[in-house]
Amino acid sequence: MKNICAVFLKQVSDTLKNKTVLIQFLMFPVLVIIMENAVKIEDMPEHFFARLFAVMFVGMAPLTCMSAIISEEKEKNTLRVLMMSNVKPAEYLLGVGAYVFVMCIAGTVVFAVVGGYSGADLALFIAVMSAGIILSELTGAVIGVFSRNQMTATSITVPVMMIFSFLPMLSMFNDTIRTAARVTYSQQLSELINGIGTTAVSAESVVVISINFVLAVVLFTVAYRRKGLE
């Protein structure tokens, strides 16, 4: 626990230095505040932007941040130094994962406030967002561990991030895309968030999210066994 906390605090202290990571935490929360207050369109659903950007935030920020942090510290040999200082790989990953999770939950609170959630709806919203954050973190960790350096990680992260963050938005306007996107966790998160307060949690969403989680764990295990953290 001491090592995990040390890694966590190290990432906190590096937040302002790493602009790539910092902007991911701030971009969508700031954008949703602006859009919700500045854009008023007739017949637009209430808190439309809060629900839309919440899903995009989950599909982009945790994934990008995890891959960027791990690949950067591999490239700069920071990880090698940490391993030589008796920090175990699991401790490092938990420390970084906890940092990204806490920062993303802070953004989630912004979405919850702007979206007007309260009571049971608020609890469900945070639970859905938390599940998405963890899944995106796992996906980002797979990319970070698999990549040799930050450039390689970025080239893989961008298309993956675009798939998970933009598919739910595109599926609103195209039934074919919606059908194809149903196998992704971000689309199921979108449906769960849009259904808060009106429909119950569907079995399909739970099954798809669970399958995505298992696949992410398997991919991470394979990537870690092949590449490790050094």
Secondary structure, 3 states (H helix, E strand, C coil): CHHHHHHHHHHHHHCCCCHHHHHHHHHHHHHHHHHHHHCCCCCCCCCHHHHHHHHHHHHHHHHHHHHHHHHHHHHCCHHHHHHHCCCCHHHHHHHHHHHHHHHHHHHHHHHHHHHCCCHHHHHHHHHHHHHHHHHHHHHHHHHHHHCCCHHHHHHHHHHHHHHHHHHHHHHCCCHHHHHHHCCCHHHHHHHHHHCCCCCCCCHHHHHHHHHHHHHHHHHHHHHHHHHCCC
